[in-house]
Amino acid sequence: MLVFLFRLILILLILYFIRTALRRLLGAASASRMPRQDRNRVIRGTMMKDPVCGTYVDTQASIRMNRNGKDFYFCSEACRRRFAAG
């Protein structure tokens, strides 16, 4: 009976250390990912809101229009035309 308890305790300790090692490995891998609030951030530039449809677009990859010295950014040519017409 004593041998059985010793083996059971040994197996539980081994499982505990395996679980701890896996948590550390997985924790290190997930720490290298971007934080939750930065996942949608665009690397190339800044995000601005399209004044017509409300979509956020990358300022470097979007369609831009300057009106009265202020830049506006659009997700599509259709949104730019609607803004220019209105």
C-alpha positions in Angstrom: 0.0 0.0 0.0 2.8 2.4 0.8 4.5 1.7 -2.5 1.2 2.5 -4.3 0.9 5.9 -2.5 4.5 6.7 -3.2 4.0 6.0 -7.0 0.7 8.0 -7.0 2.4 11.0 -5.4 5.4 10.7 -7.8 3.0 10.6 -10.8 1.1 13.7 -9.6 4.3 15.6 -9.1 5.5 14.8 -12.6 2.1 15.9 -14.0 2.3 19.1 -12.0 5.8 19.9 -13.3 4.8 19.1 -16.9 1.7 21.4 -16.6 3.9 24.2 -15.1 6.5 23.8 -17.9 3.7 23.9 -20.6 2.2 27.0 -19.0 5.5 28.8 -19.1 6.2 27.8 -22.7 2.7 28.8 -23.8 2.9 32.0 -21.7 6.1 33.0 -23.4 4.7 32.4 -26.8 1.5 34.4 -26.1 3.5 37.3 -24.6 5.3 37.8 -27.9 1.9 38.5 -29.6 0.6 42.1 -29.7 -1.6 43.2 -26.8 -5.3 43.0 -27.4 -5.9 46.7 -28.0 -3.1 46.8 -30.6 -4.2 43.8 -32.7 -6.3 46.0 -35.1 -3.7 48.7 -35.4 -2.2 49.1 -38.9 1.5 49.0 -39.0 1.9 51.3 -42.0 0.1 54.4 -40.7 -2.7 55.9 -38.7 -6.4 54.9 -38.8 -9.0 57.6 -39.6 -12.7 57.3 -39.8 -14.4 57.6 -43.2 -16.9 60.6 -42.8 -19.5 58.9 -45.0 -19.8 55.3 -43.9 -17.8 55.3 -40.6 -15.3 52.7 -41.6 -11.8 53.1 -40.2 -9.2 53.3 -43.0 -5.4 53.4 -43.1 -4.3 57.0 -44.0 -1.5 55.7 -46.3 -3.6 53.3 -48.2 -6.9 55.2 -48.4 -8.4 57.7 -50.8 -7.8 61.2 -49.6 -9.5 64.5 -50.3 -8.5 67.9 -49.0 -11.3 70.4 -48.3 -10.6 73.8 -46.8 -7.2 72.7 -45.7 -8.4 69.6 -43.9 -7.7 66.1 -45.1 -10.5 63.5 -45.3 -9.9 59.8 -45.8 -12.3 57.4 -47.6 -12.6 53.7 -47.9 -13.7 53.8 -51.5 -14.2 56.2 -54.4 -18.0 56.0 -54.0 -17.7 57.4 -50.4 -15.4 60.2 -51.7 -17.9 61.1 -54.4 -20.8 61.1 -51.9 -18.9 63.4 -49.6 -17.9 65.7 -52.4 -21.5 65.9 -53.6 -22.9 66.6 -50.2 
